[in-house]
Amino acid sequence: MTTLYAMPGAGSVIAEIMFEELGMKANLLYPDEAERNTSSFRAISPYGRIPVLVTEQGQTVFESLAIVLMLLEHDQAGRLAPRQGSAEYAGFLSWITYLATTLYPAVLRYHYPDRYGEETSVRKKALEEMNRIYDHIEAADHDFVAGDTMTVADYYLYMLIDWDEEADVNLASRHKIHRIMDKVGALPSVKAVMARQDN
């Protein structure tokens, strides 16, 4: 069986949601900090980060975006992303990568400012960047993050905003993002995964 190394409230949330959406089973393991710092874990995740996916064939995939793209290979119905090769797929790739490489790091800097420098200034700049990204998403001429149809990019945004302690303030006037959050949050798969995060 495929194994997913996860942690409550971490970037593994997006992988857990995809497993639920795709009806796939995974052996969920929750390594503690000591285990994540072992040489054996670093062999499958060089920086010791969560999530890590190990396939039935023993292939290892680390980093949340890489896992998302790999799991999309199992989306035969094309429910979670546009078909590869379609005009919409390029836009989808751009937006989900934007979330993973721009919004995700900004959220991390906001929550762990001591890792990056003087805490007050790091948090201030991170919050400014988060709000710029929210503006870009809000202003884009489509109903969801990557187009007029919900995709896994919306699930990814949901995960990141769930970590935003200032979300109520930051999203007060961003009605499109509010609608996306409501629609994603109402999905049975998302409800199931988010319930697990509190256990």
C-alpha positions, 0 to 999 in steps of 0.5 A: 500500500502507498504510504504517506508521511504526514503531520496534523496541520502540515502540508500533507493536508493537500495530499490527504484531501486528494486521497479522499477525493480519488478514493485511494487508500494510503497508510498514514504515518505521523513521524515526530520531530526526532524521527524526521531528523533521522538519517533514514527519514532524511534519505526520503526527505532531504530537508526532513519535511512533511509530506513524503509519499512512498508508492507501492513500488517504492518510489519516493516523492517529497514536497507537496506540489510534486505529490499533488502532480503525481496523484493527478495521474490517478485522476482518470475522470479529470475532476481535479485538474484540466486534462494535460495538453488542454489550453486550461492545463497551462493556467492550472500549472501556473496558478498551483505553482504560484501558490506552492512557491509564493504563498506557501513560503510567505505563510511560513515566514509569517508563522516562523519569522525567527527562522528568517530574521528579525521577527517583527519585520519578517512578519510584516513583510510576509503579511504584505506579500500574502495580501498581494497574492490574495489580491492577485487571486481575487482579481483574476478573471475566473471563478476559482483559482485556476479557472471557472471550474474548481480544481485541486488548486482551490484545495491547496489555497484552502489549506494555506488560508486555513493556516492564516491566523489573520484570515478574517481580516485579510479576506474581509473584502475578498468575496471570491476567495470567501466563496472558494473557501466555502465551497471547498470547505463543504466538500465531504473529503475536506471535512473528513481530512480537516476533522482528522487534523484536530485529533 
